[in-house]
């Protein structure tokens, strides 16, 4: 009986080690482009920490959850601080938060991360 339990534990351990890993966990990015807009180093940032995201929209800090499955990504429970900045920065931040919420896919191409939505919109990110 003990040998059967050990064999079951070994099989379960082997199965657990072959589960797909989260390809985004532990990475930090800075938005390079969002639609037709190009960002400088002051643009939005995002960090994938475990199953949570944190970052800056350019003015406010944000946080929330995310999941990946294959090349699919979804964001949930995104919240942010509520500071006011210049109108241009606030418009840019709003566009980023909306694009992030609409993201459905991700691809890593070398040192580039591309988040895509169902309508062909993209957020292109570079390492932070």
Buried (B, 14 or more C-beta within 10 A) or exposed (E): EEEEEEEEEEEEEEEEEEEEEBBBEEBBBBBBBBEEEEBEEEBBBBBBBEEEBBBBBBBBEBBBEBEBEEEEBEBEEBEBEEEEBEEEBBEBBEBBBEBBEBBBBBEEEEEEBBBBBEEEBBBBBBEB
